Amino acid sequence: MKKFFALLLLIPLLISCSGKKSEYNEAYVKDTNGFDILMGQFAHNIENIWGLNEVLIAGPKDYVKYSDQYLTRSHINFESGQITVETISTTDPTASLKQAIILTLLMGDDPGSVDLYSDANDIQISKEPFLYGQVLDNEGQPIRWEWRANHFADYLLQNKLRKRTSGLHVIYSVTLQLVPNHLDKRAHKYLGMVRKASEKYGVDESLILAIMQTESSFNPYAVSGSDALGLMQVVQHTAGKDVFKQKGKWGTPSRSYLFDPENNIDTGTAYLAILQNNYLGGIKNATSRRYAVITAYNGGAGSVLRVFSSDRAQAVNIMNQMSPGDIYQALTTRHPSAESRRYLHKVNTAQKGYRRG
């Protein structure tokens, strides 16, 4: 997830489904609300301190938190299941690493309380660590208490400490793996919320879980370059606005609202229901409609319909004359967005797994 600052400035922030555009405003331009400026300044700070090739920022499946005046960082890749804690501190690198290791192992599951775009020391040790059960220490035990995290940090520093050179810096680091079934353990945390949203909006549980896995690997701290937030990667000014409007609410959900896992799952599922029942509700075959909804969650319903015709009504008529297999083939080969083409395959594959489960 290394990104050059120059690219961050030159490449427009993408509107993914997570950037879900309002379907009645195809010319929509995201109100950045200063987010692009914040991202640019943040990346610039990291580049100045770590060097051009070491810019690392948080993403949908990557938790990255800086501390110690940006000299130390913790990185959890929720897709690969790897934690890396590293520092370029020259004062006492092992002390900096130890503190960051302990805070990472014991952090809670309230992403709204942590600022991933600063070096603020805002991580609080939790009695119910988010990573509890997802990391085992050198004795094979899960880590809940500070004394065990402290003991494990000492073990890592004594046995797993590595160093490398990047530019003018010596980077000290330790790396550890999450347990093999870490994805299932995180998914299990949210099953109750998923079932509640599924019943409320009439959206299949397996589809909600598949979207969450594909969007964030069940990372509640998930953020993206399009300012998509949380487990289902919802953008305030697009999908969030559509859902609030559907519910008769004014405006858009706040960042803190969408960082709350239950609110995020509710909003993302409500948007799936809008796609399923409103924007794409004219597609008669349930499987064909599901393929269209999945693709639209990533790239918008308008782009789905335009694969078949520039006229929305005609597009629906054409789709209703096609088999689900032909719909899938068209969306995975003819959709203008390569990301959306891949997205349908990923979500459909994941959903099959949850249906079997």
C-alpha positions, 0 to 999 in steps of 0.5 A: 500500500505504498503510494507516492505523494505525487500520485496522490496529488495528480490522480483524482480521488476515485468514486467507488461504490464505496463511492456509490453515486446517486443514480439521478445525478450521474454528473455528481462531483464529490464534495470533498469537504477538505478531505483531499486537502487533508490526505495531501497534507498527511501524505506530505508529512509522511513523505517528509519524515519517512521518505518518498518510497515509504509513504504508507496510509490507511485503506479499506483493508489496511489499518495504518496508525502513526505515533511518536511524531510520525516516527512509528507506525502500526500496519495491519493488513486484514486481507493477508493477516499480517501485522507490521510495527516499525519505527525510524526513531533514533532515540530508543527504537525498541521502546517506541516499537514496544509501546506501538505493539502493545497499543495495537494488540489491545486497541478497541473496536471503536474506529470513531475514536481514532484519527488515522490521519494524524500521529495523535496518541488517541488509541485506548487500551480496551478490556475487549481488544478488537484483535482478541482471538485473532493473535496468539502470543508465543505461548499460543494464548489469545491476548486480552490483558496488558501484562500478556501484551507486554510479555509478548512485545518483549518476546517479539523484540528479542526474537523477531526484531528486524532492521532495513535501510531505506534512504537515510533511515534505518527502519526497525520492525517486527512482523507477526501473523494473525491466526489462519481463520482471522477473517471468520473471527472478524465476520462473527463479530458482526453476524448479529448486526448483519441479521438485523439489517437483513431482516429489516431491509429484505437483503440476503445475509450472505450478500451483506457478508460478501460485500463486507468481505470484499470491501474491507475484509471486516475492517471497521477502521476501513477508509479509502481514497474516495473517503468511503468509510467503515465495514461496507465502505459507505460514502457520506455524500452518495450512498449515505445521502440516498439512504437518509433521503429514503428514510426521510432524513435531511442531509448526510450521515456524519463520519462518526455515524458511519464509523459505528459498525451497526450504523454502517451495516444498516446504511450499506444494507439499506443502499443494497435494498434501494438498488434491489427494489428501486433502481434495478427493481424492474429486473425480473429474474432474482439471480440476474437482479442480484448480479446487477445489484452487486455490480451497481454497489461498486459502480452505480446502477446507471453504469450497469444499465448502460451495458445493455442500452443507453435507455434505462427502460430498454436496458431493463427489457433487454436484461429480462430477455437474457439468462442470468448466465448471459447477464453475468457474462456481460457485466464481467466482460462489457462493463466499462469499469475493470474494477466493477467487472472484477468486483462482481466476480469477487462478491459472487464467489464470496457469497457462494462461500457464505451460502455454503456456510 
